[in-house]
Amino acid sequence: MALFGSKKNYSTITIKKREVPDGLWMKCPSCGEIVYKEEVAANLEVCTKCNHHFTLSRQARIDLLSDKGTFEEWAGQIKSVDTLGFTGKLSYIDKLESNQKKTGWNDAITVGGCTLGGHKIGLGVMDFSFLGASMGSVVGERVTYLIERCTAEKRPVLISCASGGARMYEGLLSLMQMAKTSAALARHAEAGLAYIPILTHPTMAGVMASFATLGDLIIAEPKALIGFAGPRVIKETIQQDLPEGFQRAEFLEEHGLIDMVVPRNELRDRMILLFEYLRA
């Protein structure tokens, strides 16, 4: 008599795999956990396991930093042109058209007026998905228009920054935007009006070296990469190992460049509170 009954031939058994629709899950690059996309989206694109901050879309950030239905776009009709006739594998015009189609926006920043917690402010939001949020003539002009209009209307300014630097397709014209935006901010400050930049991942090069770090208070999101040149370039230049966390928001807060590192789910309330303090 067999103790465990007849032996089954398990090699002939097939297990039907449960079909899971594509696009429901994502792997967090920070903790490596597989997380549910809808949960991350509901959490303002922040990992529910480790609080890694994914990129937030331009429209979602506008919604986060303005009262519902109050945002009015300014200077949206200004568009980039190929002044230098740049050519390469793709022309500048081709690059612009490709990014406009991909993002649904016509350049790397959107600016406008809105209220936040009832406070009338000017708001700018940079979008890294559009040519790395590089600063060309249109980005510089929109930022300057935002600041100058807010100076005239006596509004504080809030800009969510993200950029890989100057727009190479425009050469020297892109570098001139650093001086133009900085001069507008100097006049805004002389009028006694507040300006707060929020540095998101990444904020680099010419943007970081101009309007991104000229605020009355400088805010950053957790673990954002912030600097002029990249860590690899700096290491090769000075021939020294860099400190752990170099150019990350927390390191820069510790060393005095950043005033506050604020998690995204606290950002809206913190900005409202800061504008109340600065108005007082």
N, C-alpha and C positions, 0 to 999 in steps of 0.2 A: 504494500500500500504506500503510495507516494505521500510524503508528509505535507507537501504544499500543493498538491494537485498537479494537473498537467502543465507542462512548460509551454509558455507562449513564445511565438517567434516575433520579438519586438522589432526586428528589422523590417517587417512588413507594415508596421503601424505608421501612418502619416498624421501629422498634427497640422491642422489648418491654422495658418497664421491669421491673427485678427488684423484686419485692414484698418490703418490709422491714416486719416487724411493728412496730406503734406501741409507744412506751414503752421502747425499748431504748437510746435515746441521749438525751443532754441537753446543753444548751449552758451552759458555765461562765460566770457573770456577770462573773468577774474577768479571765480570759484570752481569753474568746470562743471557745475551742476546743470542738469537739463530742466529748464523752467518753462512753464506754460505761457505762451505769448500774450494771451488775453490778460493774465494776471499782471504781467510786466507792464502792459499798456495801461491798465487801470491804476498802476502804481507810478504813473508819470515816467514810464520807461526806466524804472529803477529795479534791479534784480531783487526779487523777494527773498532770496537766500543770503546775499552778502552785501546788498546795497550798492552794487556796481551801477554807475550811471551810464546808461546807453545814450546815444544821440537822440535828442528830442526834436521833432519836426518844427519847422518854422511856424506853422499855423498853431501847433500845440503850445509853443512857447509864447506866442502872441496872446493866446487864450489864457495862459497861466498868469501873465503879467499885466492883464487889463481886465476891467470889469466887463461883464458880458454885454456884447452889443455896442460897446462904446468906441472901439478902435476905428479910426478913420485914416486911411493911407494918405501920405503926402509924397509928392515928387515921384510917384510911380510911373509917370510918363517919360522920365529921363532914361535913356537906353544907351548902352555902350556902342561905340563905332570903332572901326579898325583904322585909326588915324595913321598908324605906322605901316600898314599893309603887311602885317606879320604873316610869314609863311613857314611851314614846317611839314611834318607828316600830315597835319591838318591845319587849315588856316584858322585865324582867330574867329572869323565869322562862323566857320564850321563848329568850332568849340562852343561858341555862344549858343548857336541854334541847338546843338546837342544837349547842352545843359538846360536850356529853356524848356525843351521837350521833356527831359527827364524829370525836372522839378516842378514844372508848371509856373515858375516865376521867371521874370525877365532879367534879374541880376541877383547878386549875392546878399543884399540887405533889403529889408523892408522897414520904412520909417513912417511914423504917423503920430497923431494925437489920440489920447484916450483918458479915461480915469482909472485909477487904481485905489481901491478902498475909498472912493469918493474924491481923491486928490487928482486934479488936472495935471497930467504929465505929458512929456514927449517920450515916445518909445521907439527904439530901434532894435531889430533882431537880425543878426547875421546867421547865414545858413551855410555850413561847411560842405553840404552836398552840391552846392553850385560853385564849381571851379575852386574848391578848397576855400571858399569865402575869401578869395584873394581880393586885395584892395586896389581897384583901378579907379579911373576918373569918376565913374558913376557912383561907386561906393563912397568915395570921398565927397562928392557933391551932395549925395543924399544925407550923409552924416552932417555935413556943414549946414545944409538947409534945415535939418531937424534942430540943430543947436541954435542957429540964428533966429528961426521962427519962435522957438521956445524962449529965447532971450527977449524978443519983442513982446511976446504974450505973457511973460513973467511966469513960465512953467519950469519946474525941474525936469531934468533929462535922465532917462534910464536906458542904457544900451546893453543888450546881451551880446557879448563878443565871442567870436570864434573865427580863426583865420590861420592859413598857412603862410601869410605874408603878402608882399606886393604882387601885383599881377604882371608877370613877365612879358605878356603880350603887348603891354603898353609902355614898357621901358621906363625912361625918366619921368614920364607923366604920372606913373603910379607912385613913384617916390615923393613927388610934390604934394600928394594928398596928406602926407604926415604933417607937413607944416601948415597946410590949410585947415585941417580939422583941429590942430592944436591951437591955432590962432583964434578960431571960433570959440573954443572952450575958454580961452583966456578972457575974452570979452564977456562970456557968460558968467564967469566967476567974478569979474569986476562989477557985474550987475547984482551980485549977492545972491545968485541962484545956484541951487544944488545940482550936482551931477554924480550919478552912481553907475559905474560899469560893473557888469557881472561877467567874469571870465569863465568860459566853459571850455571843454576839451575839444581840440587844442586851441590856444590863443598864442600865436607866435609872431616873430619878426616885426615888420613895420607897424602892424596894428597894435601889438603889445608895446612897441616903442613910441606910440603916439597916444591916441585917444583912449586906448584900453586901460592905461595906467595913470590917467590924469584926473581921477575922480576925487571927490571929497572923502568918500569911503570906497574902498575897492573890495568887492565881494568875489568869491570863487566857488565853483561847485567842487565837491570832493574828488581828489585824484586828478584834477584837470592838469594837463601839461601846459606850462606857461613859460615862455622865454623868448629870447631874440634868435639865437642860433640853436640848432638841435644839439642834444647831449653828445652825439658822436663827433660832430664838428668841433665842439669845445674841447673834448678829451684829446683829439688829435692835435689841436692847436697848442694846448698848455702841457701836453705830454704827462698828464697826471690822472689818476683814478678819481672819479667824481663821487661825492658823498651819496649814500643811499637815499633814494627819493628826491634826488636833485631835480629841480624845475617842476616838481609837483606842488599842488596848491598848499598842502599841509607844511611842506618844507619852507615855502615862501612866506606863509603866515608866521611860522616860527622865527624867521629871519627878518620880518618887518615889512615886506613888500605888500602882502595881502593883509587886510584888516579882519576879514571874517571868512571862514569856509562854512558854507550853509548848504545842508542837504536840500535836494529839490523839493521835497514835500513840505519844507518849512520856508521856502523861498518867498512865496507870495506874501505870507503874513509878516515875514521879516522886512520886506521892502516897504510895506505899508507902515510898519512901526518906525522905520528909519526916516521915511518922508515926514512923518508926524514930528519926530525929534528935530529934523533939519528945518522944518517950518516954524517951530516954536521960537 
